């Protein structure tokens, strides 16, 4: 897994961007607390000013946690595992699962699903295994038969249908007549 460390220049730029984003928020918090206009924030008691800055960082921290959970959920929706997310975050798989419990959906055990496909004068049956993988078996209009081979499985019903459809098209009877 690649390292996600940042360079000193990137860290300086990030700190500047965060401070630039934080300043208006800290000013608004301080203004609400004191009734002073935001442009006079720095004229207040230094302890109160720094506590306003600390309060703003707390708001930023909560937002970063929310956005981090959203990014983890997005990664999980694309198929990233807790192991991968943990590696990126520098924690264990179990730590990632605890940190983002809803990020990776655990599919319910799939009941075997079946679907029929009729194209180009032939038929195919799509079958879902308890593991969730799909296979297909078909008979073309010309009588040829085929399907997923031993151990060959498709990840989705759509993938199995695409393979079966391609087979059925290849084994369609030529009804176009002479050209």
VMD Tcl script that builds the backbone (N, CA, C; Angstrom):
set m [mol new atoms 537]
animate dup $m
set s [atomselect $m all]
$s set {name element resname resid chain x y z} {
  {N N UNK 1 A 0.856 -1.173 0.000}
  {CA C UNK 1 A 0.000 0.000 0.000}
  {C C UNK 1 A 0.897 1.229 0.000}
  {N N UNK 2 A 0.608 2.199 -0.835}
  {CA C UNK 2 A 1.441 3.406 -0.898}
  {C C UNK 2 A 1.336 4.217 0.386}
  {N N UNK 3 A 2.359 5.013 0.622}
  {CA C UNK 3 A 2.374 5.878 1.788}
  {C C UNK 3 A 1.564 7.130 1.496}
  {N N UNK 4 A 0.799 7.567 2.486}
  {CA C UNK 4 A -0.018 8.756 2.307}
  {C C UNK 4 A 0.532 9.920 3.118}
  {N N UNK 5 A 1.811 9.877 3.428}
  {CA C UNK 5 A 2.446 10.975 4.153}
  {C C UNK 5 A 2.529 12.183 3.225}
  {N N UNK 6 A 2.520 13.361 3.819}
  {CA C UNK 6 A 2.630 14.568 3.005}
  {C C UNK 6 A 3.993 15.205 3.226}
  {N N UNK 7 A 4.417 15.979 2.258}
  {CA C UNK 7 A 5.714 16.648 2.343}
  {C C UNK 7 A 5.597 17.842 3.292}
  {N N UNK 8 A 6.720 18.359 3.770}
  {CA C UNK 8 A 6.669 19.559 4.624}
  {C C UNK 8 A 5.991 20.740 3.928}
  {N N UNK 9 A 6.244 20.921 2.630}
  {CA C UNK 9 A 5.584 22.016 1.909}
  {C C UNK 9 A 4.072 21.805 1.849}
  {N N UNK 10 A 3.637 20.567 1.609}
  {CA C UNK 10 A 2.207 20.274 1.587}
  {C C UNK 10 A 1.581 20.510 2.964}
  {N N UNK 11 A 2.318 20.139 4.014}
  {CA C UNK 11 A 1.805 20.349 5.369}
  {C C UNK 11 A 1.673 21.840 5.674}
  {N N UNK 12 A 2.641 22.637 5.250}
  {CA C UNK 12 A 2.562 24.085 5.440}
  {C C UNK 12 A 1.364 24.659 4.692}
  {N N UNK 13 A 1.170 24.243 3.467}
  {CA C UNK 13 A 0.030 24.702 2.681}
  {C C UNK 13 A -1.299 24.282 3.298}
  {N N UNK 14 A -1.361 23.059 3.799}
  {CA C UNK 14 A -2.578 22.572 4.446}
  {C C UNK 14 A -2.879 23.383 5.702}
  {N N UNK 15 A -1.863 23.614 6.524}
  {CA C UNK 15 A -2.064 24.400 7.750}
  {C C UNK 15 A -2.571 25.801 7.404}
  {N N UNK 16 A -1.993 26.423 6.387}
  {CA C UNK 16 A -2.431 27.763 5.990}
  {C C UNK 16 A -3.889 27.736 5.534}
  {N N UNK 17 A -4.239 26.749 4.719}
  {CA C UNK 17 A -5.614 26.652 4.228}
  {C C UNK 17 A -6.593 26.426 5.386}
  {N N UNK 18 A -6.196 25.604 6.338}
  {CA C UNK 18 A -7.068 25.360 7.487}
  {C C UNK 18 A -7.230 26.612 8.339}
  {N N UNK 19 A -6.126 27.318 8.597}
  {CA C UNK 19 A -6.221 28.570 9.360}
  {C C UNK 19 A -7.065 29.601 8.617}
  {N N UNK 20 A -6.894 29.679 7.307}
  {CA C UNK 20 A -7.699 30.625 6.512}
  {C C UNK 20 A -9.188 30.283 6.599}
  {N N UNK 21 A -9.501 28.998 6.601}
  {CA C UNK 21 A -10.898 28.577 6.713}
  {C C UNK 21 A -11.413 28.749 8.140}
  {N N UNK 22 A -10.541 28.582 9.115}
  {CA C UNK 22 A -10.944 28.650 10.519}
  {C C UNK 22 A -11.210 30.081 10.988}
  {N N UNK 23 A -10.460 31.037 10.483}
  {CA C UNK 23 A -10.550 32.409 10.977}
  {C C UNK 23 A -11.978 32.970 10.922}
  {N N UNK 24 A -12.701 32.878 9.798}
  {CA C UNK 24 A -14.070 33.415 9.787}
  {C C UNK 24 A -14.993 32.685 10.765}
  {N N UNK 25 A -14.783 31.376 10.921}
  {CA C UNK 25 A -15.612 30.604 11.843}
  {C C UNK 25 A -15.339 31.026 13.283}
  {N N UNK 26 A -14.054 31.148 13.644}
  {CA C UNK 26 A -13.706 31.588 15.002}
  {C C UNK 26 A -14.236 32.991 15.260}
  {N N UNK 27 A -14.137 33.866 14.274}
  {CA C UNK 27 A -14.651 35.239 14.415}
  {C C UNK 27 A -16.164 35.234 14.625}
  {N N UNK 28 A -16.875 34.408 13.883}
  {CA C UNK 28 A -18.327 34.334 14.024}
  {C C UNK 28 A -18.716 33.786 15.394}
  {N N UNK 29 A -18.013 32.766 15.865}
  {CA C UNK 29 A -18.295 32.207 17.192}
  {C C UNK 29 A -18.047 33.270 18.267}
  {N N UNK 30 A -16.914 33.935 18.165}
  {CA C UNK 30 A -16.562 34.975 19.148}
  {C C UNK 30 A -17.584 36.117 19.101}
  {N N UNK 31 A -17.998 36.502 17.939}
  {CA C UNK 31 A -18.971 37.581 17.790}
  {C C UNK 31 A -20.300 37.204 18.458}
  {N N UNK 32 A -20.742 35.975 18.254}
  {CA C UNK 32 A -21.990 35.519 18.883}
  {C C UNK 32 A -21.869 35.485 20.399}
  {N N UNK 33 A -20.697 35.093 20.902}
  {CA C UNK 33 A -20.509 34.990 22.354}
  {C C UNK 33 A -20.447 36.360 23.023}
  {N N UNK 34 A -19.877 37.348 22.361}
  {CA C UNK 34 A -19.645 38.646 23.001}
  {C C UNK 34 A -20.568 39.739 22.506}
  {N N UNK 35 A -21.151 39.552 21.353}
  {CA C UNK 35 A -21.945 40.608 20.757}
  {C C UNK 35 A -21.093 41.625 20.012}
  {N N UNK 36 A -19.771 41.455 20.033}
  {CA C UNK 36 A -18.869 42.351 19.295}
  {C C UNK 36 A -18.895 41.980 17.820}
  {N N UNK 37 A -18.670 42.936 16.935}
  {CA C UNK 37 A -18.579 42.585 15.512}
  {C C UNK 37 A -17.370 41.672 15.268}
  {N N UNK 38 A -17.491 40.826 14.271}
  {CA C UNK 38 A -16.431 39.848 13.977}
  {C C UNK 38 A -15.093 40.517 13.699}
  {N N UNK 39 A -15.105 41.711 13.112}
  {CA C UNK 39 A -13.826 42.369 12.801}
  {C C UNK 39 A -13.109 42.902 14.042}
  {N N UNK 40 A -13.781 42.869 15.199}
  {CA C UNK 40 A -13.135 43.322 16.437}
  {C C UNK 40 A -12.792 42.149 17.351}
  {N N UNK 41 A -12.866 40.923 16.849}
  {CA C UNK 41 A -12.616 39.725 17.648}
  {C C UNK 41 A -11.282 39.785 18.381}
  {N N UNK 42 A -10.248 40.206 17.698}
  {CA C UNK 42 A -8.906 40.163 18.263}
  {C C UNK 42 A -8.674 41.248 19.320}
  {N N UNK 43 A -9.616 42.133 19.513}
  {CA C UNK 43 A -9.501 43.172 20.548}
  {C C UNK 43 A -9.996 42.664 21.899}
  {N N UNK 44 A -10.616 41.505 21.941}
  {CA C UNK 44 A -11.171 40.966 23.178}
  {C C UNK 44 A -10.058 40.378 24.046}
  {N N UNK 45 A -10.449 39.911 25.233}
  {CA C UNK 45 A -9.532 39.255 26.166}
  {C C UNK 45 A -8.851 38.072 25.461}
  {N N UNK 46 A -7.503 37.969 25.558}
  {CA C UNK 46 A -6.791 36.895 24.845}
  {C C UNK 46 A -7.290 35.492 25.196}
  {N N UNK 47 A -7.661 35.264 26.438}
  {CA C UNK 47 A -8.171 33.931 26.814}
  {C C UNK 47 A -9.476 33.652 26.066}
  {N N UNK 48 A -10.374 34.639 26.024}
  {CA C UNK 48 A -11.646 34.467 25.333}
  {C C UNK 48 A -11.431 34.266 23.830}
  {N N UNK 49 A -10.481 34.991 23.271}
  {CA C UNK 49 A -10.179 34.851 21.840}
  {C C UNK 49 A -9.674 33.443 21.559}
  {N N UNK 50 A -8.717 32.982 22.364}
  {CA C UNK 50 A -8.156 31.649 22.117}
  {C C UNK 50 A -9.180 30.552 22.370}
  {N N UNK 51 A -10.094 30.760 23.319}
  {CA C UNK 51 A -11.160 29.779 23.522}
  {C C UNK 51 A -12.120 29.756 22.335}
  {N N UNK 52 A -12.318 30.902 21.701}
  {CA C UNK 52 A -13.137 30.944 20.491}
  {C C UNK 52 A -12.466 30.145 19.370}
  {N N UNK 53 A -11.159 30.292 19.268}
  {CA C UNK 53 A -10.413 29.529 18.264}
  {C C UNK 53 A -10.521 28.032 18.569}
  {N N UNK 54 A -10.381 27.673 19.850}
  {CA C UNK 54 A -10.508 26.265 20.241}
  {C C UNK 54 A -11.910 25.737 19.914}
  {N N UNK 55 A -12.932 26.540 20.173}
  {CA C UNK 55 A -14.306 26.135 19.850}
  {C C UNK 55 A -14.464 25.924 18.347}
  {N N UNK 56 A -13.835 26.778 17.556}
  {CA C UNK 56 A -13.908 26.628 16.099}
  {C C UNK 56 A -13.217 25.344 15.655}
  {N N UNK 57 A -12.076 25.013 16.268}
  {CA C UNK 57 A -11.394 23.765 15.923}
  {C C UNK 57 A -12.270 22.563 16.265}
  {N N UNK 58 A -13.036 22.660 17.361}
  {CA C UNK 58 A -13.940 21.563 17.726}
  {C C UNK 58 A -14.990 21.362 16.630}
  {N N UNK 59 A -15.531 22.454 16.109}
  {CA C UNK 59 A -16.508 22.378 15.020}
  {C C UNK 59 A -15.858 21.747 13.784}
  {N N UNK 60 A -14.644 22.183 13.463}
  {CA C UNK 60 A -13.919 21.639 12.308}
  {C C UNK 60 A -13.653 20.147 12.517}
  {N N UNK 61 A -13.242 19.768 13.728}
  {CA C UNK 61 A -12.963 18.372 14.037}
  {C C UNK 61 A -14.206 17.503 13.818}
  {N N UNK 62 A -15.358 17.975 14.285}
  {CA C UNK 62 A -16.603 17.220 14.093}
  {C C UNK 62 A -16.941 17.091 12.608}
  {N N UNK 63 A -16.722 18.157 11.855}
  {CA C UNK 63 A -17.008 18.114 10.418}
  {C C UNK 63 A -16.047 17.178 9.691}
  {N N UNK 64 A -14.783 17.189 10.082}
  {CA C UNK 64 A -13.804 16.279 9.472}
  {C C UNK 64 A -14.201 14.834 9.769}
  {N N UNK 65 A -14.634 14.548 10.982}
  {CA C UNK 65 A -15.068 13.181 11.321}
  {C C UNK 65 A -16.264 12.772 10.473}
  {N N UNK 66 A -17.210 13.691 10.287}
  {CA C UNK 66 A -18.383 13.394 9.459}
  {C C UNK 66 A -17.978 13.129 8.007}
  {N N UNK 67 A -17.107 13.984 7.485}
  {CA C UNK 67 A -16.663 13.810 6.097}
  {C C UNK 67 A -15.803 12.560 5.930}
  {N N UNK 68 A -15.034 12.220 6.962}
  {CA C UNK 68 A -14.226 11.001 6.927}
  {C C UNK 68 A -15.132 9.772 6.878}
  {N N UNK 69 A -16.174 9.764 7.703}
  {CA C UNK 69 A -17.118 8.642 7.689}
  {C C UNK 69 A -17.808 8.543 6.330}
  {N N UNK 70 A -18.116 9.694 5.745}
  {CA C UNK 70 A -18.741 9.707 4.416}
  {C C UNK 70 A -17.775 9.136 3.378}
  {N N UNK 71 A -16.500 9.502 3.462}
  {CA C UNK 71 A -15.505 8.975 2.521}
  {C C UNK 71 A -15.339 7.469 2.705}
  {N N UNK 72 A -15.352 7.002 3.954}
  {CA C UNK 72 A -15.241 5.564 4.211}
  {C C UNK 72 A -16.451 4.827 3.639}
  {N N UNK 73 A -17.643 5.395 3.829}
  {CA C UNK 73 A -18.846 4.764 3.286}
  {C C UNK 73 A -18.804 4.723 1.759}
  {N N UNK 74 A -18.291 5.777 1.157}
  {CA C UNK 74 A -18.172 5.803 -0.300}
  {C C UNK 74 A -17.176 4.736 -0.763}
  {N N UNK 75 A -16.044 4.657 -0.082}
  {CA C UNK 75 A -15.051 3.623 -0.427}
  {C C UNK 75 A -15.668 2.236 -0.282}
  {N N UNK 76 A -16.402 2.020 0.815}
  {CA C UNK 76 A -17.056 0.734 1.026}
  {C C UNK 76 A -18.084 0.428 -0.037}
  {N N UNK 77 A -18.798 1.446 -0.494}
  {CA C UNK 77 A -19.810 1.218 -1.532}
  {C C UNK 77 A -19.183 0.816 -2.858}
  {N N UNK 78 A -17.925 1.197 -3.056}
  {CA C UNK 78 A -17.212 0.793 -4.275}
  {C C UNK 78 A -16.478 -0.531 -4.100}
  {N N UNK 79 A -16.596 -1.129 -2.910}
  {CA C UNK 79 A -16.015 -2.445 -2.695}
  {C C UNK 79 A -14.764 -2.478 -1.850}
  {N N UNK 80 A -14.342 -1.351 -1.294}
  {CA C UNK 80 A -13.165 -1.362 -0.425}
  {C C UNK 80 A -13.488 -2.151 0.837}
  {N N UNK 81 A -12.516 -2.872 1.329}
  {CA C UNK 81 A -12.700 -3.680 2.534}
  {C C UNK 81 A -12.252 -2.892 3.762}
  {N N UNK 82 A -12.647 -3.382 4.930}
  {CA C UNK 82 A -12.172 -2.765 6.170}
  {C C UNK 82 A -10.655 -2.883 6.273}
  {N N UNK 83 A -10.103 -3.960 5.762}
  {CA C UNK 83 A -8.649 -4.123 5.777}
  {C C UNK 83 A -7.972 -3.002 4.979}
  {N N UNK 84 A -8.512 -2.699 3.794}
  {CA C UNK 84 A -7.939 -1.628 2.970}
  {C C UNK 84 A -8.104 -0.265 3.633}
  {N N UNK 85 A -9.290 -0.005 4.171}
  {CA C UNK 85 A -9.507 1.280 4.829}
  {C C UNK 85 A -8.613 1.436 6.053}
  {N N UNK 86 A -8.465 0.360 6.802}
  {CA C UNK 86 A -7.589 0.395 7.969}
  {C C UNK 86 A -6.149 0.675 7.582}
  {N N UNK 87 A -5.694 0.065 6.493}
  {CA C UNK 87 A -4.321 0.292 6.035}
  {C C UNK 87 A -4.107 1.755 5.668}
  {N N UNK 88 A -5.075 2.356 5.004}
  {CA C UNK 88 A -4.969 3.771 4.632}
  {C C UNK 88 A -4.964 4.656 5.875}
  {N N UNK 89 A -5.772 4.296 6.866}
  {CA C UNK 89 A -5.918 5.112 8.070}
  {C C UNK 89 A -4.838 4.801 9.111}
  {N N UNK 90 A -4.075 3.721 8.884}
  {CA C UNK 90 A -3.019 3.345 9.826}
  {C C UNK 90 A -3.539 2.609 11.048}
  {N N UNK 91 A -4.649 1.881 10.869}
  {CA C UNK 91 A -5.229 1.093 11.950}
  {C C UNK 91 A -5.520 -0.304 11.433}
  {N N UNK 92 A -5.917 -1.181 12.324}
  {CA C UNK 92 A -6.221 -2.553 11.922}
  {C C UNK 92 A -7.576 -2.629 11.235}
  {N N UNK 93 A -7.826 -3.774 10.647}
  {CA C UNK 93 A -9.127 -4.036 10.031}
  {C C UNK 93 A -10.226 -3.896 11.080}
  {N N UNK 94 A -9.972 -4.453 12.264}
  {CA C UNK 94 A -10.962 -4.372 13.337}
  {C C UNK 94 A -11.172 -2.926 13.777}
  {N N UNK 95 A -10.090 -2.155 13.808}
  {CA C UNK 95 A -10.201 -0.747 14.169}
  {C C UNK 95 A -11.033 0.022 13.157}
  {N N UNK 96 A -10.844 -0.284 11.882}
  {CA C UNK 96 A -11.631 0.378 10.832}
  {C C UNK 96 A -13.102 -0.006 10.942}
  {N N UNK 97 A -13.368 -1.259 11.234}
  {CA C UNK 97 A -14.760 -1.710 11.388}
  {C C UNK 97 A -15.423 -1.002 12.568}
  {N N UNK 98 A -14.662 -0.800 13.644}
  {CA C UNK 98 A -15.196 -0.102 14.813}
  {C C UNK 98 A -15.390 1.389 14.522}
  {N N UNK 99 A -14.451 1.985 13.791}
  {CA C UNK 99 A -14.509 3.414 13.496}
  {C C UNK 99 A -15.646 3.740 12.530}
  {N N UNK 100 A -15.839 2.889 11.513}
  {CA C UNK 100 A -16.865 3.123 10.486}
  {C C UNK 100 A -17.738 1.876 10.349}
  {N N UNK 101 A -18.573 1.575 11.326}
  {CA C UNK 101 A -19.305 0.299 11.317}
  {C C UNK 101 A -20.248 0.107 10.138}
  {N N UNK 102 A -20.705 1.177 9.536}
  {CA C UNK 102 A -21.660 1.056 8.429}
  {C C UNK 102 A -20.998 1.211 7.060}
  {N N UNK 103 A -19.668 1.334 7.019}
  {CA C UNK 103 A -18.996 1.635 5.755}
  {C C UNK 103 A -19.036 0.476 4.767}
  {N N UNK 104 A -18.916 -0.725 5.243}
  {CA C UNK 104 A -18.909 -1.888 4.355}
  {C C UNK 104 A -20.166 -2.681 4.622}
  {N N UNK 105 A -20.986 -2.809 3.603}
  {CA C UNK 105 A -22.222 -3.567 3.798}
  {C C UNK 105 A -21.901 -5.045 3.711}
  {N N UNK 106 A -22.496 -5.753 4.592}
  {CA C UNK 106 A -22.345 -7.209 4.579}
  {C C UNK 106 A -23.589 -7.771 3.914}
  {N N UNK 107 A -23.425 -8.318 2.721}
  {CA C UNK 107 A -24.620 -8.823 2.052}
  {C C UNK 107 A -25.236 -9.966 2.850}
  {N N UNK 108 A -26.533 -9.963 2.908}
  {CA C UNK 108 A -27.230 -11.066 3.557}
  {C C UNK 108 A -26.947 -12.326 2.757}
  {N N UNK 109 A -26.895 -13.456 3.433}
  {CA C UNK 109 A -26.659 -14.686 2.676}
  {C C UNK 109 A -27.693 -14.784 1.559}
  {N N UNK 110 A -27.188 -14.925 0.388}
  {CA C UNK 110 A -28.070 -14.911 -0.775}
  {C C UNK 110 A -28.786 -16.237 -0.930}
  {N N UNK 111 A -30.070 -16.164 -1.056}
  {CA C UNK 111 A -30.817 -17.348 -1.426}
  {C C UNK 111 A -30.542 -17.546 -2.914}
  {N N UNK 112 A -30.450 -18.777 -3.301}
  {CA C UNK 112 A -30.147 -19.034 -4.703}
  {C C UNK 112 A -31.204 -18.379 -5.577}
  {N N UNK 113 A -30.769 -17.494 -6.464}
  {CA C UNK 113 A -31.674 -16.814 -7.375}
  {C C UNK 113 A -31.593 -17.451 -8.754}
  {N N UNK 114 A -32.685 -17.341 -9.485}
  {CA C UNK 114 A -32.719 -17.885 -10.842}
  {C C UNK 114 A -33.375 -16.865 -11.750}
  {N N UNK 115 A -32.926 -16.872 -12.992}
  {CA C UNK 115 A -33.499 -15.969 -13.970}
  {C C UNK 115 A -33.357 -16.616 -15.340}
  {N N UNK 116 A -34.338 -16.401 -16.188}
  {CA C UNK 116 A -34.291 -16.968 -17.536}
  {C C UNK 116 A -34.063 -15.847 -18.540}
  {N N UNK 117 A -33.389 -16.204 -19.616}
  {CA C UNK 117 A -33.056 -15.243 -20.659}
  {C C UNK 117 A -33.381 -15.904 -22.000}
  {N N UNK 118 A -34.154 -15.237 -22.843}
  {CA C UNK 118 A -34.484 -15.754 -24.176}
  {C C UNK 118 A -34.103 -14.685 -25.191}
  {N N UNK 119 A -33.099 -15.006 -26.008}
  {CA C UNK 119 A -32.601 -14.067 -27.018}
  {C C UNK 119 A -32.193 -14.824 -28.267}
  {N N UNK 120 A -32.376 -14.219 -29.409}
  {CA C UNK 120 A -31.881 -14.745 -30.683}
  {C C UNK 120 A -32.320 -16.182 -30.924}
  {N N UNK 121 A -33.497 -16.568 -30.437}
  {CA C UNK 121 A -34.021 -17.917 -30.647}
  {C C UNK 121 A -33.479 -18.949 -29.681}
  {N N UNK 122 A -32.629 -18.568 -28.761}
  {CA C UNK 122 A -32.078 -19.492 -27.768}
  {C C UNK 122 A -32.494 -19.086 -26.365}
  {N N UNK 123 A -32.150 -19.919 -25.401}
  {CA C UNK 123 A -32.485 -19.630 -24.006}
  {C C UNK 123 A -31.273 -19.868 -23.121}
  {N N UNK 124 A -31.271 -19.168 -22.001}
  {CA C UNK 124 A -30.224 -19.367 -21.002}
  {C C UNK 124 A -30.840 -19.207 -19.626}
  {N N UNK 125 A -30.277 -19.908 -18.679}
  {CA C UNK 125 A -30.715 -19.779 -17.299}
  {C C UNK 125 A -29.551 -19.225 -16.487}
  {N N UNK 126 A -29.842 -18.198 -15.698}
  {CA C UNK 126 A -28.849 -17.601 -14.808}
  {C C UNK 126 A -29.144 -18.108 -13.407}
  {N N UNK 127 A -28.115 -18.549 -12.702}
  {CA C UNK 127 A -28.312 -19.119 -11.369}
  {C C UNK 127 A -27.351 -18.454 -10.398}
  {N N UNK 128 A -27.902 -17.998 -9.261}
  {CA C UNK 128 A -27.070 -17.390 -8.219}
  {C C UNK 128 A -26.744 -18.448 -7.170}
  {N N UNK 129 A -25.467 -18.563 -6.859}
  {CA C UNK 129 A -25.014 -19.490 -5.829}
  {C C UNK 129 A -25.205 -18.853 -4.452}
  {N N UNK 130 A -25.228 -19.644 -3.394}
  {CA C UNK 130 A -25.337 -19.085 -2.043}
  {C C UNK 130 A -24.229 -18.077 -1.721}
  {N N UNK 131 A -23.098 -18.178 -2.395}
  {CA C UNK 131 A -21.999 -17.229 -2.182}
  {C C UNK 131 A -22.306 -15.864 -2.784}
  {N N UNK 132 A -23.347 -15.797 -3.628}
  {CA C UNK 132 A -23.699 -14.545 -4.283}
  {C C UNK 132 A -23.217 -14.470 -5.720}
  {N N UNK 133 A -22.318 -15.366 -6.125}
  {CA C UNK 133 A -21.811 -15.369 -7.501}
  {C C UNK 133 A -22.865 -15.984 -8.429}
  {N N UNK 134 A -22.728 -15.668 -9.708}
  {CA C UNK 134 A -23.697 -16.121 -10.700}
  {C C UNK 134 A -23.025 -17.014 -11.734}
  {N N UNK 135 A -23.805 -17.969 -12.272}
  {CA C UNK 135 A -23.357 -18.796 -13.391}
  {C C UNK 135 A -24.497 -18.825 -14.403}
  {N N UNK 136 A -24.204 -19.344 -15.574}
  {CA C UNK 136 A -25.233 -19.437 -16.599}
  {C C UNK 136 A -25.043 -20.697 -17.419}
  {N N UNK 137 A -26.133 -21.170 -18.003}
  {CA C UNK 137 A -26.117 -22.297 -18.936}
  {C C UNK 137 A -27.147 -21.973 -20.013}
  {N N UNK 138 A -26.753 -22.203 -21.272}
  {CA C UNK 138 A -27.660 -21.834 -22.346}
  {C C UNK 138 A -27.622 -22.795 -23.518}
  {N N UNK 139 A -28.672 -22.727 -24.322}
  {CA C UNK 139 A -28.778 -23.494 -25.560}
  {C C UNK 139 A -29.123 -22.492 -26.654}
  {N N UNK 140 A -28.255 -22.415 -27.642}
  {CA C UNK 140 A -28.473 -21.492 -28.746}
  {C C UNK 140 A -29.531 -22.000 -29.706}
  {N N UNK 141 A -29.996 -21.128 -30.574}
  {CA C UNK 141 A -31.011 -21.498 -31.571}
  {C C UNK 141 A -30.501 -22.601 -32.487}
  {N N UNK 142 A -29.169 -22.704 -32.652}
  {CA C UNK 142 A -28.592 -23.739 -33.510}
  {C C UNK 142 A -28.365 -25.055 -32.783}
  {N N UNK 143 A -28.797 -25.122 -31.489}
  {CA C UNK 143 A -28.667 -26.358 -30.715}
  {C C UNK 143 A -27.398 -26.448 -29.892}
  {N N UNK 144 A -26.459 -25.532 -30.087}
  {CA C UNK 144 A -25.220 -25.554 -29.306}
  {C C UNK 144 A -25.522 -25.179 -27.861}
  {N N UNK 145 A -24.784 -25.791 -26.947}
  {CA C UNK 145 A -24.986 -25.461 -25.538}
  {C C UNK 145 A -23.651 -25.072 -24.911}
  {N N UNK 146 A -23.742 -24.227 -23.916}
  {CA C UNK 146 A -22.544 -23.776 -23.203}
  {C C UNK 146 A -22.983 -23.138 -21.897}
  {N N UNK 147 A -22.002 -22.781 -21.111}
  {CA C UNK 147 A -22.270 -22.111 -19.835}
  {C C UNK 147 A -20.960 -21.785 -19.164}
  {N N UNK 148 A -21.061 -21.323 -17.941}
  {CA C UNK 148 A -19.834 -21.049 -17.197}
  {C C UNK 148 A -19.174 -22.383 -16.906}
  {N N UNK 149 A -17.884 -22.421 -17.080}
  {CA C UNK 149 A -17.149 -23.659 -16.863}
  {C C UNK 149 A -16.995 -23.967 -15.383}
  {N N UNK 150 A -16.352 -25.091 -15.116}
  {CA C UNK 150 A -16.122 -25.487 -13.729}
  {C C UNK 150 A -15.381 -24.385 -12.986}
  {N N UNK 151 A -15.982 -23.908 -11.907}
  {CA C UNK 151 A -15.348 -22.894 -11.077}
  {C C UNK 151 A -15.457 -21.484 -11.617}
  {N N UNK 152 A -15.873 -21.336 -12.870}
  {CA C UNK 152 A -16.002 -19.982 -13.432}
  {C C UNK 152 A -17.308 -19.389 -12.942}
  {N N UNK 153 A -17.244 -18.231 -12.385}
  {CA C UNK 153 A -18.425 -17.552 -11.862}
  {C C UNK 153 A -18.392 -16.101 -12.284}
  {N N UNK 154 A -19.545 -15.480 -12.281}
  {CA C UNK 154 A -19.672 -14.059 -12.588}
  {C C UNK 154 A -20.033 -13.333 -11.291}
  {N N UNK 155 A -19.535 -12.125 -11.134}
  {CA C UNK 155 A -19.768 -11.374 -9.902}
  {C C UNK 155 A -21.205 -10.889 -9.780}
  {N N UNK 156 A -21.852 -10.612 -10.910}
  {CA C UNK 156 A -23.215 -10.076 -10.871}
  {C C UNK 156 A -24.102 -10.800 -11.872}
  {N N UNK 157 A -25.408 -10.635 -11.688}
  {CA C UNK 157 A -26.365 -11.201 -12.638}
  {C C UNK 157 A -26.174 -10.562 -14.012}
  {N N UNK 158 A -25.864 -9.257 -14.013}
  {CA C UNK 158 A -25.665 -8.556 -15.272}
  {C C UNK 158 A -24.484 -9.119 -16.051}
  {N N UNK 159 A -23.407 -9.456 -15.346}
  {CA C UNK 159 A -22.239 -10.032 -16.012}
  {C C UNK 159 A -22.580 -11.398 -16.594}
  {N N UNK 160 A -23.292 -12.227 -15.828}
  {CA C UNK 160 A -23.695 -13.546 -16.322}
  {C C UNK 160 A -24.613 -13.393 -17.539}
  {N N UNK 161 A -25.545 -12.439 -17.477}
  {CA C UNK 161 A -26.453 -12.209 -18.597}
  {C C UNK 161 A -25.693 -11.743 -19.833}
  {N N UNK 162 A -24.681 -10.920 -19.642}
  {CA C UNK 162 A -23.892 -10.450 -20.782}
  {C C UNK 162 A -23.178 -11.612 -21.462}
  {N N UNK 163 A -22.582 -12.504 -20.674}
  {CA C UNK 163 A -21.901 -13.674 -21.255}
  {C C UNK 163 A -22.908 -14.584 -21.962}
  {N N UNK 164 A -24.033 -14.841 -21.298}
  {CA C UNK 164 A -25.053 -15.693 -21.900}
  {C C UNK 164 A -25.606 -15.051 -23.173}
  {N N UNK 165 A -25.849 -13.749 -23.142}
  {CA C UNK 165 A -26.363 -13.049 -24.321}
  {C C UNK 165 A -25.404 -13.112 -25.490}
  {N N UNK 166 A -24.116 -12.956 -25.213}
  {CA C UNK 166 A -23.113 -13.041 -26.279}
  {C C UNK 166 A -23.111 -14.443 -26.893}
  {N N UNK 167 A -23.212 -15.465 -26.049}
  {CA C UNK 167 A -23.271 -16.845 -26.552}
  {C C UNK 167 A -24.513 -17.037 -27.419}
  {N N UNK 168 A -25.674 -16.579 -26.940}
  {CA C UNK 168 A -26.913 -16.765 -27.688}
  {C C UNK 168 A -26.869 -16.032 -29.021}
  {N N UNK 169 A -26.267 -14.861 -29.051}
  {CA C UNK 169 A -26.146 -14.121 -30.315}
  {C C UNK 169 A -25.244 -14.879 -31.289}
  {N N UNK 170 A -24.162 -15.417 -30.779}
  {CA C UNK 170 A -23.207 -16.165 -31.627}
  {C C UNK 170 A -23.859 -17.422 -32.203}
  {N N UNK 171 A -24.838 -17.960 -31.505}
  {CA C UNK 171 A -25.466 -19.224 -31.927}
  {C C UNK 171 A -26.905 -19.020 -32.401}
  {N N UNK 172 A -27.200 -17.827 -32.882}
  {CA C UNK 172 A -28.506 -17.546 -33.469}
  {C C UNK 172 A -28.563 -18.150 -34.879}
  {N N UNK 173 A -29.744 -18.497 -35.316}
  {CA C UNK 173 A -29.885 -18.991 -36.680}
  {C C UNK 173 A -29.852 -17.798 -37.621}
  {N N UNK 174 A -29.238 -17.966 -38.730}
  {CA C UNK 174 A -29.158 -16.870 -39.724}
  {C C UNK 174 A -30.496 -16.797 -40.433}
  {N N UNK 175 A -31.265 -15.770 -40.108}
  {CA C UNK 175 A -32.589 -15.623 -40.728}
  {C C UNK 175 A -32.597 -14.482 -41.736}
  {N N UNK 176 A -31.446 -13.917 -42.014}
  {CA C UNK 176 A -31.391 -12.789 -42.927}
  {C C UNK 176 A -31.598 -13.226 -44.369}
  {N N UNK 177 A -31.345 -14.466 -44.673}
  {CA C UNK 177 A -31.516 -14.923 -46.058}
  {C C UNK 177 A -30.338 -14.470 -46.907}
  {N N UNK 178 A -30.368 -14.778 -48.211}
  {CA C UNK 178 A -29.255 -14.389 -49.075}
  {C C UNK 178 A -29.167 -12.878 -49.234}
  {N N UNK 179 A -27.938 -12.404 -49.373}
  {CA C UNK 179 A -27.745 -10.960 -49.521}
  {C C UNK 179 A -27.777 -10.577 -50.960}
}
mol reanalyze $m
mol bondsrecalc $m
mol representation Tube
mol addrep $m
